[in-house]
Amino acid sequence: MIRTLQKKFVITAMAAISVLLLVLLLGINITNSVLIRQEAQQMLSLIERSGGQPEADLKPPALPEDAQAPGFPEDGLIPEEEKQSRDQNRFRGRNALFRISADNAMGARFFIAYYEEGESVRTDTSRIFAVTQEEAAAIAEAVYQKNKKEGVTGSFLYRITEASPVTGYFLDISQQKRQAAEVLAVSALAAAGAWILMLLLVVFLSGRAIRPIAENLEKQKRFVTDAGHEIKTPLAIIMANTEAMEMISGENKWTRNIKSQTMRLSGLMQNLLTLARLDEGVKPDLTDIVLAEAVRKAADDFAESAALKGLVFETSLDESCIVKADRGQLQQLLSILADNAVKYTAQGGTILFEVLREKERILLRQSNPVQEGALPEDPKQLFDRFYRRDKARTQSAGGYGIGLSAALSIAEANGASISADYPRNNVIRFTVRW
């Protein structure tokens, strides 16, 4: 139980950490990709404006020689057109997200294609050495056929202008792609390393985190076990004294009530002790068991009590189904299902046990009709400890509200699962799967 709780704590904590790291990883790489793409777009715009000379567009206009003398008014000697060009360049550099320098512009690798009637008639590959003029022409013509003015083709970011002649600018972004891949690899390795470190830290701290809960659960289990053993002795004495009174004075309604309630309390303590043992993680003694034989034994044990209520046991058993389980615990699981069915089946109803194969799994099914309104909306509630449909917790049905909880623990301890569903109106079916 403690290990299960610790495992759930670690899984929950690592799930939250994994989501956080994944969000950070995606955020970093998406942001990096967007910024790289924007920088490339700005460089392409600069190449387009400058007609293939981006570094010249970024250089300030040269001053006349006589303007270099100290104290000479700079703006008074610069022609108005050059002054406006300089101011525009300064404005562009001051407001752009990426301040592209002349050195960066000189390092840009691109080629230019000129079109006439949809065909590339001339290419300028002077600023890129990895692409020949023939390759550049083929790329330019393929892009023009797509009828898209801008986009990405291979490792080139392109833009086609409507000027005359139609001109295409192709910027090599292979280096930017490589940078994005490197950032992704580094961030992924960092995230993986952080995840492993957090896993070790969470595993180390999980013991301390659940220690108060573990101590509380341990005290509860010890209390149930000790109380169960302490109560068994007075119950045995009460039962023996009641039987002695019946031998002396004869049986009457008071002695019958004493025996009935003593047996009820004894059954409750037996189920509580079973749950306590299973919670302690005691490993069952697994052996091969023919499931059909175990079902027949349980049906025979409860046949008489079923007959007193006018109920009938029916079975449909596959004799070849063999499961690995603890024989005593499996028999207790079947007894819980049979006892539950006898208590809650409507008068004159039929209790059906089935053993069958479903693909590679072995199924044990038990179904029976119940009185109208006796079932909760969610069948999972039936496995809650001390669950009773009757909120007043009367004893009209004779149940404890703990039997199905014990059945669930027994099934899980033996490598199986148990579930409940309503195949028809006012019919309940329990299914155990191996």
Secondary structure, 3 states (H helix, E strand, C coil): CHHHHHHHHHHHHHHHHHHHHHHHHHHHHHHHHHHHHHHHHHHHHHHHHHCCCHHHHHCCCCCCHHHHCCCCCHHHHCCHHHHHHHHHHHHHHHHCCCCCCHHHHHCCCEEEEEEECCEEEEEECCCCCCCCHHHHHHHHHHHHHCCCCEEEECCEEEEECCCCCEEEEEEECHHHHHHHHHHHHHHHHHHHHHHHHHHHHHHHHHHHHHHHHHHHHHHHHHHHHHHHHHHHHHHHHHHHHHHHHHHHHCCCHHHHHHHHHHHHHHHHHHHHHHHHHHHCCCCCCEEEEEHHHHHHHHHHHCHHHHHHCCCEEEEEECCCCEEEEEHHHHHHHHHHHHHHHHHHECCCCEEEEEEEEECCEEEEEEEEEECCCCCCCCHHHHHCCCCCCCCCCCCCCCCCCCHHHHHHHHHHHCCCEEEEEEEECCEEEEEEEC
